[in-house]
Amino acid sequence: MNFRIIAFASGSILTLALIFNACTNVEYYLDPYFDDEGNPVMPGCDTLNISYEKTIMPILQDYCVACHNAGSAAAGYDYSDYDGVLVSVADGSLLGTMEGEEGYSPMPPGALIDSCAIEKVRAWISTLDPDSIPAGDSIPGDPIVSNCHPDTVYFRNTILPLVVSSCATTGCHDNVSHKDDIILTDYASIIRTGKIKPGDPEDSEFFETLTDSGEDQMPPPPYEKLSTDQISLIEQWILQGAKDNFCTDACDTTNVTFTATIWPMMQKYCTGCHSAANPGGGIVIAGHGDLVKLAQDGSLMGTVRWEAGFARMPTGNQMSDCDISLLQKWIDDGTSE
């Protein structure tokens, strides 16, 4: 085993510590070496004794299965199923998303998989029989099957992005400001501090502020009031039990338009923080022209993909893979109005 002896002093006593046989973080202290076939090996990270059941599945369960399972196969991938994992191996998305490669949305959103886990996944893939991996032409072009009911309002799909964009802003109801001790950044906080009563919007304080006027109106002037349709969605969600629910919708990229596809997305995720009255970061998204400028300088996709060097937007709640794909399709097609 290759190792490095690290010396450090405590007072006048010199202590020698031998760092070995660990996976997480050790690779940041030890140099990789190469096996007889020239493959890089991470010291302290066992990539030789790899099995799907004992090695890979626990990694996927820790980082991926919560979003990519049979009930909510985000982006069409079910990582609770072996064959589903093979599909992501075949199209390159498994390692591509873990490593944040160009063209892939970094996964999991807002977190990093430690390099040892990635090396284990890479080692496992190298042991697979090529005949067991689906051929490229056998992978469905759009494997996502919608499980969204048209009459149901889903919290994570619709309500959370809308509330975060419009209410959980700096100086208002984010985790830092928590004005009036109200935090509207996640389900538990919205229910608790917004005093939501499932099934009864009229007796839910958060909903009441959305329909008030004058000084009691929320968001307060000069910020834009939520539209009638947006308020109606929140009302319907409360009437349906104010559940922490979500669904996976089919991702149709065949007919992407600014009016029907992109602008409603911006209203859900962005305009609350980037209106003319509340230009977060000095950025205004008030219409087609503003969005085109952001698309042309690369900042639009950089922020929604949470790429290095860009502010991660929307804050704390990344867009779905489908929405990111729709946005990219609109840009690729020329950003027409």
ZAMARGU-4260 file (C-alpha; in steps of 0.2 Angstrom, whole numbers, plus 5000, padded with zeros to 4 digits):
<rodrens>
0) 5000/5000/5000 | 5006/5017/4996 | 5005/5030/5010 | 5012/5046/5016 | 5018/5049/5033
5) 5011/5066/5040 | 5021/5075/5054 | 5013/5088/5065 | 5018/5096/5081 | 5009/5099/5097
10) 5020/5110/5108 | 5037/5102/5109 | 5031/5084/5105 | 5032/5078/5088 | 5018/5066/5083
15) 5019/5055/5068 | 5002/5049/5061 | 5000/5036/5048 | 4985/5039/5038 | 4978/5024/5029
20) 4963/5012/5026 | 4950/5026/5025 | 4939/5031/5010 | 4931/5048/5014 | 4942/5062/5013
25) 4959/5052/5014 | 4961/5054/4995 | 4963/5072/4997 | 4979/5069/5008 | 4987/5054/4998
30) 4993/5054/4981 | 4985/5041/4969 | 4996/5027/4962 | 4993/5016/4947 | 4990/4997/4946
35) 4999/4985/4934 | 4988/4990/4920 | 4990/5009/4922 | 4974/5012/4931 | 4974/5026/4944
40) 4970/5019/4962 | 4965/5030/4977 | 4975/5025/4992 | 4964/5020/5006 | 4949/5018/4994
45) 4946/4999/4990 | 4941/4998/4972 | 4946/4980/4970 | 4932/4972/4980 | 4917/4979/4971
50) 4900/4972/4970 | 4884/4979/4965 | 4874/4974/4980 | 4887/4978/4994 | 4896/4993/4986
55) 4886/5002/4972 | 4868/5000/4978 | 4873/5008/4995 | 4881/5023/4986 | 4866/5025/4975
60) 4854/5024/4990 | 4864/5037/4999 | 4865/5050/4985 | 4852/5046/4971 | 4837/5034/4975
65) 4827/5047/4984 | 4824/5056/4968 | 4827/5042/4956 | 4815/5028/4961 | 4800/5018/4953
70) 4788/5031/4960 | 4797/5047/4955 | 4810/5043/4942 | 4817/5060/4940 | 4823/5062/4922
75) 4817/5045/4918 | 4830/5036/4929 | 4826/5023/4942 | 4842/5019/4952 | 4832/5007/4963
80) 4832/4995/4949 | 4848/4987/4942 | 4842/4988/4924 | 4838/5006/4926 | 4855/5009/4933
85) 4863/5000/4917 | 4853/5013/4906 | 4862/5027/4915 | 4879/5018/4913 | 4875/5016/4894
90) 4871/5034/4890 | 4885/5040/4901 | 4874/5050/4913 | 4878/5040/4929 | 4897/5046/4930
95) 4893/5062/4920 | 4881/5069/4933 | 4892/5063/4948 | 4907/5071/4941 | 4898/5087/4934
100) 4904/5084/4917 | 4899/5097/4903 | 4882/5093/4896 | 4876/5085/4913 | 4867/5092/4928
105) 4878/5090/4943 | 4870/5077/4955 | 4865/5076/4968 | 4859/5094/4968 | 4868/5105/4980
110) 4879/5091/4986 | 4895/5082/4981 | 4899/5064/4980 | 4916/5060/4988 | 4929/5055/4976
115) 4931/5038/4983 | 4913/5034/4979 | 4915/5040/4962 | 4930/5029/4959 | 4921/5014/4966
120) 4907/5017/4953 | 4920/5019/4939 | 4928/5003/4945 | 4912/4994/4945 | 4907/5000/4927
125) 4924/4993/4921 | 4920/4976/4927 | 4903/4975/4918 | 4901/4963/4903 | 4898/4975/4888
130) 4884/4963/4882 | 4875/4967/4898 | 4874/4986/4895 | 4860/4992/4884 | 4865/4997/4866
135) 4863/5016/4863 | 4849/5013/4850 | 4839/5003/4863 | 4839/5017/4876 | 4822/5026/4875
140) 4825/5044/4869 | 4812/5050/4882 | 4810/5037/4895 | 4800/5048/4907 | 4782/5043/4910
145) 4771/5056/4918 | 4763/5051/4935 | 4756/5069/4938 | 4737/5070/4940 | 4731/5086/4931
150) 4719/5090/4945 | 4732/5089/4959 | 4744/5103/4964 | 4761/5096/4969 | 4771/5105/4983
155) 4788/5102/4976 | 4784/5104/4958 | 4774/5120/4959 | 4771/5128/4977 | 4789/5127/4984
160) 4798/5136/4969 | 4784/5149/4969 | 4785/5153/4987 | 4804/5153/4988 | 4805/5165/4973
165) 4792/5177/4979 | 4793/5176/4998 | 4810/5168/5004 | 4820/5182/4999 | 4834/5192/5007
170) 4827/5204/5020 | 4810/5194/5020 | 4807/5176/5025 | 4823/5166/5021 | 4833/5157/5034
175) 4844/5172/5038 | 4831/5186/5038 | 4816/5176/5045 | 4806/5192/5046 | 4793/5191/5060
180) 4800/5174/5064 | 4793/5167/5047 | 4803/5156/5037 | 4797/5150/5020 | 4811/5140/5013
185) 4805/5122/5015 | 4789/5112/5018 | 4791/5110/5037 | 4794/5129/5039 | 4780/5134/5027
190) 4768/5124/5037 | 4774/5129/5054 | 4778/5147/5053 | 4765/5151/5039 | 4752/5143/5050
195) 4745/5132/5037 | 4729/5123/5041 | 4727/5109/5028 | 4711/5109/5020 | 4707/5127/5026
200) 4715/5141/5016 | 4704/5154/5024 | 4711/5150/5041 | 4729/5148/5035 | 4739/5164/5040
205) 4751/5163/5025 | 4736/5162/5012 | 4727/5176/5021 | 4742/5188/5018 | 4742/5184/5000
210) 4724/5190/4998 | 4726/5205/5009 | 4729/5223/5002 | 4738/5238/5008 | 4751/5236/5022
215) 4746/5219/5025 | 4748/5213/5008 | 4762/5200/5005 | 4773/5201/4996 | 4773/5220/5002
220) 4773/5234/4990 | 4783/5239/4980 | 4785/5220/4976 | 4773/5213/4964 | 4758/5204/4971
225) 4756/5186/4966 | 4744/5183/4951 | 4727/5177/4953 | 4732/5161/4945 | 4747/5159/4957
230) 4736/5162/4973 | 4723/5150/4966 | 4736/5136/4965 | 4741/5139/4983 | 4723/5139/4988
235) 4720/5123/4979 | 4736/5115/4987 | 4729/5119/5004 | 4712/5113/5000 | 4720/5096/4995
240) 4728/5094/5011 | 4744/5104/5010 | 4754/5089/5007 | 4773/5087/5004 | 4770/5079/4987
245) 4778/5079/4970 | 4777/5070/4953 | 4787/5067/4938 | 4780/5074/4922 | 4784/5069/4904
250) 4797/5080/4897 | 4790/5086/4880 | 4804/5096/4871 | 4795/5095/4854 | 4786/5112/4855
255) 4795/5124/4867 | 4789/5142/4866 | 4793/5157/4876 | 4775/5161/4880 | 4769/5144/4884
260) 4784/5136/4891 | 4799/5147/4896 | 4790/5162/4904 | 4779/5152/4916 | 4794/5143/4921
265) 4803/5160/4925 | 4787/5166/4935 | 4788/5150/4945 | 4807/5150/4949 | 4814/5168/4945
270) 4804/5183/4944 | 4800/5185/4962 | 4818/5188/4966 | 4823/5197/4950 | 4808/5209/4947
275) 4811/5227/4943 | 4806/5231/4961 | 4817/5217/4968 | 4832/5215/4957 | 4842/5202/4966
280) 4860/5203/4962 | 4856/5218/4951 | 4848/5206/4938 | 4830/5210/4932 | 4820/5196/4923
285) 4805/5206/4918 | 4802/5200/4900 | 4809/5191/4885 | 4823/5204/4881 | 4830/5202/4899
290) 4831/5183/4897 | 4839/5183/4880 | 4853/5194/4887 | 4856/5181/4901 | 4855/5167/4888
295) 4868/5175/4877 | 4881/5178/4890 | 4880/5160/4897 | 4874/5165/4914 | 4857/5159/4912
300) 4862/5140/4910 | 4877/5142/4921 | 4866/5147/4936 | 4852/5135/4933 | 4864/5120/4931
305) 4874/5126/4946 | 4890/5126/4937 | 4906/5132/4945 | 4909/5150/4944 | 4890/5154/4944
310) 4878/5158/4958 | 4867/5143/4961 | 4849/5148/4956 | 4835/5146/4961 | 4843/5146/4978
315) 4842/5130/4987 | 4830/5122/4975 | 4837/5117/4958 | 4826/5117/4943 | 4821/5099/4937
320) 4831/5091/4924 | 4816/5093/4912 | 4815/5112/4915 | 4833/5114/4912 | 4832/5104/4896
325) 4817/5114/4890 | 4827/5130/4894 | 4842/5124/4884 | 4830/5119/4869 | 4823/5136/4869
330) 4841/5143/4868 | 4847/5131/4855 | 4831/5135/4844 | 4836/5154/4844 | 4827/5161/4860
335) 4812/5166/4849 | 4798/5176/4858
</rodrens>
